[in-house]
């Protein structure tokens, strides 16, 4: 028998209606058995927004085909992106069949852990952050009108935060049958945290403030503390946060067992996925 170190994912999550809204149109997903986590922020009116975000996380979970252990990076990301495509088509079809749901859509930011990497698929302005060594880094890029204006040099970061158009997104899941899904591959290590949140949180906190809360409190306390901060600063939108702590665990392996046939062979090629890899 030998002892081996394995990755253990410990999630914490919270969703709150905020101070100004009557209904919560955010949804989140924790599918720990397959290492899949997501946040969706619905739009299109109360009923449509709630349905869109709930459909997004439910269909994403059902549509994901778990990749093989030996799958390549492109294969793993392709699995997640295809699940996003299926999810978007299902939401679009539901809206077409019910006039009350016309125009519904949702943001969707999903993280799939496989090996020692996090695979992020993203549409809209919900966000994924990486916390490592006391610093927080935004991994996703917002698909929003103000983000495009900042990129073009027409607005400053501060002007974007204060703009009355900051809630306008330029890409969503379900508004059209097909949508471009951003993909990012992020190497991870023990001690890291991934944080996924809706804009009801990210609109109120800077990266340094996220890092301060994460560095000074128990991780299980972080979601409620972040929600309290957003509410204390206005809480004008629904607030959702999913925090995943990547920890080390130990497993006992029988070293006398031979390797299974075919183990270690190269995986077959999958259709190429558009992606970036963060350091």
C-alpha positions, 0 to 999 in steps of 0.5 A: 500500500502507498499513500498518494496525494489527491485533489479535494474540492470544498465548495461554499455558496450563497445566493441573496435577493439583495436590497432592491429586487423582489425576486432572485433571478440568479441560480448556482450549481454545485455538482461536486461529483463531476467537479462542475460549478456555475453561476447564472444571472437571468434576464427577461423579467421576473418569471423569464429570468428565474426560468432562464438561470435555473434552466441554465444550471440544470441543463448544463449539469445534464448536458455535460459528458464527463471527460475521460481521465486521460482526456487532453486539455482541448477535449476537456474544454470541448466537453464543457463548451458543448454542454454550454451550446446545448444549454443555450439552444434549450433555453432559446427553444423554451422561449420560442414555445412560450410568449411569456418567456420571449427574449429570456436569457442568462449569463453563465459562467462555469468551472470544470475541474479535471486533473490539476486544471480548472476549465472555465466556459463563460458568457455574459458578465458573471465572473470567475476569479482565482485566489492564490498566495494572497492575490485575486485575479479575474479570469473571465472577460465581461461581455458587457457594453461598459467593458467594450467602452473601457477596452476602446478607451471611451470610458475609464474603469471608474466611469464604467462602474458608475454608468447607468448602462453597466447592466447591459450585456452584449452576449447571453445564453439563450437569447439566440440559439447559438452563442460564442462561448469563451474558454479558458484553461487555468492551472491550479494547485493546492491552496488555491480558491476559485470564486464565481459570482454574479455582477450583483457582487462584482459591481461592489468589490475590487479584487483587493477587497476580495483578497482581503476577505479571503485572507482574513476569514474562514472560507466557509464564512466568506460567501455570507461576508461578501453578500453582506458587503454588497448589500451594505453598499447598495445591494441593487441586484441579486447577489450570488457567490460560489467559492471552491477551495482546492485542498490536498487529500490522501488516498491509499493505493494498492501498489501490487495491482498492475496498471489497467490495459491501455492506461497512459495511452494518448487520448483521441483528438477532439474538435479544436476548442477556442481557448486561452491558458492562464499562468 
